[in-house]
Amino acid sequence: MAGGPNPYKRKNPAEHAEKAAIVFQLKLDGHSFRAIEAITAAPNGPTNGVRIPWTTARDLLREELARRVDPKIDAYRTLHLARLEAELVRLSELEARAKQVLDRHHITVNNGRVISIDGEPLQDDGPVLAAIDRLIKIEDARRKNNESQRKLLGLDAPTKVDAQVTEVTQQDIELQEMLREAKAKVQIEEQRIIDGGNS
């Protein structure tokens, strides 16, 4: 028999659930996943020194959120949504500052001297390009923030769709045409009868 740990060792469900509850509570207290890893690694921590790696903590939190039907979930969502909203406010402030840089007049300076061509200061495109790059990054951060909010609120959950497909053949089309013609003839005949047969 080979030595070493068994990679297929089953985890104790009770210990797994306890770790998930600990991670959930620490996250609810406002700790990051990296902080949770450090807290659990401490000998006097909630897991008595059994470190929970941050990636495992993330997975445990997802499992715990899916499992719980608890008012604490709403508290966690509220806390996380508030953080996401604060991030959006910060991004708006950064965007305003980047636009100010974009709107300013920039000249090229080298060794404390203004570089000029034909007596006109040379425009420096570096700050403008950096501001454009920053604005693109801000938009990307907003997109990620929006995705996080949608996931947190369950807006991207799959939706069940009942669809019914009806195949229409050439024969069906011809039959419908024949029915329309027959109805038209019947209407003409009815009108002739109503008019007293004078036609």
Buried (B, 14 or more C-beta within 10 A) or exposed (E): EEEEEEEEEEEEEEEEBEBBBBBBBBBBEEBEBEBBBEBBBEEEBBBEEEBBBBEBBBBBBEBBBEEBEEEEBEEBBEBBBEEBEEBBEEBEEBBEEBEEBBEEEBEBEEEEEEEEEEEEBBEBEEEBEEBBEBBEEBEEBBEEBEEBBEEBEEEEEEEEEEEEEEEEEEEEEEEEEEEEEEEEEEEEEEEEEEEEEEE
